[in-house]
Amino acid sequence: MGHGAAGIVTNAPAITLRGECDIGGRKLFPSINLEIAAGAWTCLLGSSGAGKSTILRALAGLEIGGSFTGTIEASDGLLLPERVAFMAQDDLLFPWLTVLDNVCVGARLRGDKPEIERAQQLIAQVGLGDQITQKPETLSGGERQRVALARTMMEDRPIIFLDEPFSALDARNRAEMQELAFDLFKGRTILLVTHDPVEAARIADALFVLTENGLTAVDTPDTPPIRSFEDPSALQCQARLLTILRGTP
């Protein structure tokens, strides 16, 4: 993995998905062209069932329960799956493992020796340094997602796919996790799937809405992320996103 002098990822590619998806003989969405910028946050919004998680899984090379017809390309010409870290809505922690062991589980599953010191640093960064030996059952929902975030960072991949990872959290924890992820994932190519216009308007460098009519690009707010909840341009963006999601003019 390439990093700049400040520890910023330097080999995060842009990604392009062009095509359509059929599930059970039904076209999930018409042919789309999704451009995911290098080293930035792209947010994909859509209502439940629109196909946004299917797009994420297709990009990650995971089973989608149907067929994708089209092309998926990285700007550097290299394959995607082995360079992707994936964070889902469910924390997917192993209940019998400690916080430290859960963060290190990827390396161990691959038969590699985990970097314990780095794992400890990441756990401290997400605010759980004093709970490193705890099991998941002793943690709150927000704390469990912090462990999942540290585990995602432990993989040290240039591409991060996020499938509504903060949606089950309360408003305060959701805001804190957005800020933490934005800081930790700096310089990586991010695709965040979300149904929350507030989250998307706050964090996105690029915005797309997926509906039954296809993919719509939406202008981002004038200010750089991560934006204040009171930011007027972010509030205007939220309203625009909600209007598109509701299918109103």
C-alpha positions as CSV (number, residue, x, y, z in Angstrom):
1,M,0.0,0.0,0.0
2,G,1.4,3.4,-0.9
3,H,1.2,6.3,1.5
4,G,2.3,9.9,1.3
5,A,4.4,11.7,3.8
6,A,1.4,12.4,6.0
7,G,0.2,8.8,5.9
8,I,-2.4,9.5,3.2
9,V,-3.1,6.7,0.8
10,T,-1.6,7.4,-2.7
11,N,-2.8,4.4,-4.7
12,A,-6.6,4.6,-4.3
13,P,-8.1,4.3,-7.7
14,A,-11.2,5.7,-9.3
15,I,-13.9,3.1,-10.1
16,T,-16.5,3.0,-12.9
17,L,-19.5,0.7,-13.0
18,R,-21.6,0.6,-16.2
19,G,-24.5,-1.9,-16.6
20,E,-27.7,-3.3,-15.3
21,C,-28.8,-6.0,-12.9
22,D,-31.5,-8.7,-13.2
23,I,-32.8,-10.6,-10.2
24,G,-35.3,-13.4,-10.6
25,G,-35.9,-12.3,-14.2
26,R,-36.8,-8.8,-13.2
27,K,-34.6,-5.8,-14.0
28,L,-33.6,-4.3,-10.7
29,F,-32.6,-0.9,-12.3
30,P,-32.1,0.3,-15.8
31,S,-28.6,0.7,-17.2
32,I,-26.5,3.0,-15.1
33,N,-23.1,4.7,-15.2
34,L,-21.6,5.2,-11.7
35,E,-18.4,7.1,-11.4
36,I,-16.6,6.7,-8.0
37,A,-13.9,9.3,-7.6
38,A,-10.4,8.4,-6.4
39,G,-9.5,9.2,-2.8
40,A,-12.9,10.7,-2.1
41,W,-16.3,9.9,-0.5
42,T,-19.0,8.9,-3.0
43,C,-22.5,8.5,-1.5
44,L,-25.2,6.4,-3.1
45,L,-28.7,6.9,-1.8
46,G,-31.9,5.0,-2.5
47,S,-35.0,3.6,-0.9
48,S,-35.1,0.0,0.3
49,G,-35.1,-2.4,-2.6
50,A,-33.7,0.2,-5.1
51,G,-30.6,-1.9,-5.7
52,K,-27.9,0.2,-4.0
53,S,-26.6,-2.7,-1.8
54,T,-26.6,-4.9,-4.9
55,I,-24.4,-2.4,-6.7
56,L,-22.0,-2.4,-3.7
57,R,-21.9,-6.2,-3.6
58,A,-21.3,-6.4,-7.4
59,L,-18.4,-3.9,-7.1
60,A,-16.9,-6.0,-4.2
61,G,-17.2,-9.2,-6.2
62,L,-19.8,-10.7,-3.8
63,E,-22.8,-12.8,-4.6
64,I,-25.8,-10.6,-5.6
65,G,-28.5,-13.2,-6.0
66,G,-28.9,-12.4,-9.7
67,S,-26.9,-11.3,-12.7
68,F,-25.0,-8.1,-13.4
69,T,-24.4,-7.3,-17.1
70,G,-21.8,-4.6,-17.8
71,T,-18.3,-3.6,-16.8
72,I,-16.6,-2.7,-13.6
73,E,-13.2,-1.0,-14.0
74,A,-10.6,0.6,-11.8
75,S,-8.6,3.6,-13.2
76,D,-5.3,1.8,-12.7
77,G,-6.5,-1.3,-14.5
78,L,-6.1,-3.6,-11.5
79,L,-8.7,-6.0,-10.1
80,L,-10.9,-4.7,-7.3
81,P,-11.9,-7.5,-4.8
82,E,-8.5,-8.1,-3.2
83,R,-8.1,-4.3,-2.6
84,V,-11.5,-3.7,-0.9
85,A,-12.5,-3.6,2.8
86,F,-16.2,-3.9,3.5
87,M,-18.1,-2.6,6.4
88,A,-21.8,-3.6,6.8
89,Q,-24.7,-2.4,8.9
90,D,-24.3,-5.3,11.2
91,D,-21.0,-5.3,13.1
92,L,-20.4,-9.0,12.5
93,L,-18.2,-9.4,15.6
94,F,-17.4,-12.9,16.8
95,P,-19.0,-13.0,20.3
96,W,-16.3,-15.4,21.7
97,L,-13.4,-13.1,20.8
98,T,-12.2,-10.0,22.6
99,V,-12.1,-6.5,21.0
100,L,-8.4,-7.0,20.1
101,D,-9.0,-10.4,18.6
102,N,-12.0,-9.2,16.6
103,V,-9.9,-6.4,15.1
104,C,-7.2,-8.9,14.2
105,V,-9.5,-11.6,12.8
106,G,-8.9,-10.8,9.1
107,A,-5.2,-11.6,9.3
108,R,-5.8,-14.7,11.4
109,L,-8.4,-16.0,8.9
110,R,-5.9,-15.6,6.1
111,G,-3.3,-17.4,8.1
112,D,-1.2,-14.3,8.6
113,K,0.4,-13.0,11.8
114,P,-1.6,-9.9,12.9
115,E,0.2,-6.6,13.8
116,I,-0.8,-6.5,17.4
117,E,0.7,-3.1,18.1
118,R,-1.1,-1.5,15.1
119,A,-4.4,-3.1,16.2
120,Q,-3.9,-1.6,19.7
121,Q,-3.3,1.8,18.2
122,L,-6.4,1.6,16.0
123,I,-8.5,0.5,19.0
124,A,-7.2,3.5,20.9
125,Q,-8.0,5.8,18.0
126,V,-11.7,4.7,18.0
127,G,-11.9,5.4,21.7
128,L,-11.9,1.8,23.1
129,G,-8.3,1.5,24.5
130,D,-9.6,0.7,27.9
131,Q,-11.9,-2.1,26.6
132,I,-9.4,-4.0,24.5
133,T,-10.0,-7.3,26.4
134,Q,-13.8,-7.0,26.6
135,K,-16.2,-9.3,24.7
136,P,-18.8,-7.9,22.3
137,E,-21.7,-8.7,24.7
138,T,-20.3,-6.1,27.2
139,L,-20.3,-3.3,24.5
140,S,-23.0,-0.8,23.4
141,G,-24.1,-0.7,19.8
142,G,-22.0,2.3,19.2
143,E,-18.9,0.7,20.7
144,R,-19.5,-2.5,18.6
145,Q,-19.5,-0.4,15.5
146,R,-16.3,1.3,16.6
147,V,-14.7,-2.2,16.8
148,A,-16.0,-2.9,13.3
149,L,-14.5,0.4,12.1
150,A,-11.1,-0.5,13.6
151,R,-11.3,-4.0,12.0
152,T,-12.0,-2.3,8.7
153,M,-9.0,0.0,9.1
154,M,-6.8,-3.0,10.1
155,E,-7.2,-4.4,6.6
156,D,-5.5,-1.2,5.3
157,R,-7.1,-1.4,1.8
158,P,-7.2,1.6,-0.6
159,I,-10.9,1.0,-1.3
160,I,-13.6,1.0,1.4
161,F,-17.3,0.0,0.7
162,L,-19.7,1.0,3.5
163,D,-23.2,-0.6,3.5
164,E,-25.3,1.7,5.8
165,P,-22.8,1.0,8.7
166,F,-24.2,3.7,11.0
167,S,-28.0,3.4,10.3
168,A,-28.8,1.4,13.4
169,L,-27.1,3.9,15.7
170,D,-28.8,6.8,17.6
171,A,-28.2,10.3,16.2
172,R,-25.3,11.2,18.5
173,N,-23.4,8.0,17.9
174,R,-24.1,8.2,14.2
175,A,-22.6,11.7,14.0
176,E,-19.6,10.6,16.0
177,M,-19.0,7.6,13.8
178,Q,-19.3,9.7,10.6
179,E,-16.6,12.0,11.9
180,L,-14.4,9.2,13.0
181,A,-14.7,7.3,9.7
182,F,-14.1,10.5,7.7
183,D,-10.9,11.0,9.6
184,L,-9.6,7.4,9.5
185,F,-10.5,6.8,5.9
186,K,-8.8,9.9,4.6
187,G,-7.4,9.5,1.1
188,R,-9.1,6.2,0.3
189,T,-11.7,5.6,-2.3
190,I,-15.0,5.3,-0.4
191,L,-18.5,4.3,-1.6
192,L,-21.1,4.8,1.1
193,V,-24.5,3.3,0.6
194,T,-27.1,5.1,2.7
195,H,-30.8,5.9,2.9
196,D,-30.1,9.0,5.0
197,P,-30.1,12.4,3.2
198,V,-28.6,14.1,6.2
199,E,-25.6,11.7,6.3
200,A,-25.0,12.0,2.6
201,A,-25.2,15.8,2.5
202,R,-22.8,16.0,5.4
203,I,-20.1,13.7,4.2
204,A,-20.2,13.3,0.4
205,D,-17.7,14.6,-2.1
206,A,-20.0,13.2,-4.8
207,L,-23.7,12.2,-4.6
208,F,-25.9,9.8,-6.6
209,V,-29.5,8.8,-6.0
210,L,-30.8,5.4,-7.3
211,T,-34.5,5.0,-8.1
212,E,-36.5,2.8,-10.4
213,N,-35.8,5.4,-13.1
214,G,-32.1,5.0,-12.8
215,L,-29.2,6.9,-11.4
216,T,-29.3,10.7,-10.8
217,A,-26.2,12.7,-10.0
218,V,-26.8,15.5,-7.4
219,D,-24.6,18.5,-6.8
220,T,-22.9,18.5,-3.4
221,P,-23.0,21.4,-1.0
222,D,-20.7,24.3,-1.6
223,T,-18.7,23.7,1.6
224,P,-16.1,20.8,2.1
225,P,-17.0,17.8,4.2
226,I,-17.4,17.0,6.9
227,R,-20.1,19.6,7.2
228,S,-21.9,21.2,10.1
229,F,-25.6,20.1,10.6
230,E,-26.4,23.8,10.4
231,D,-24.6,24.4,7.1
232,P,-27.2,26.1,4.8
233,S,-25.9,24.5,1.6
234,A,-26.0,21.1,3.3
235,L,-29.6,21.7,4.4
236,Q,-30.5,22.6,0.8
237,C,-28.8,19.5,-0.4
238,Q,-30.8,17.4,2.1
239,A,-34.0,18.8,0.8
240,R,-33.0,18.1,-2.8
241,L,-32.1,14.5,-2.0
242,L,-35.4,13.9,-0.2
243,T,-37.3,15.4,-3.1
244,I,-35.7,13.0,-5.5
245,L,-36.2,10.0,-3.2
246,R,-39.9,10.8,-2.9
247,G,-40.2,11.2,-6.6
248,T,-41.8,14.7,-6.3
249,P,-41.0,17.5,-8.7
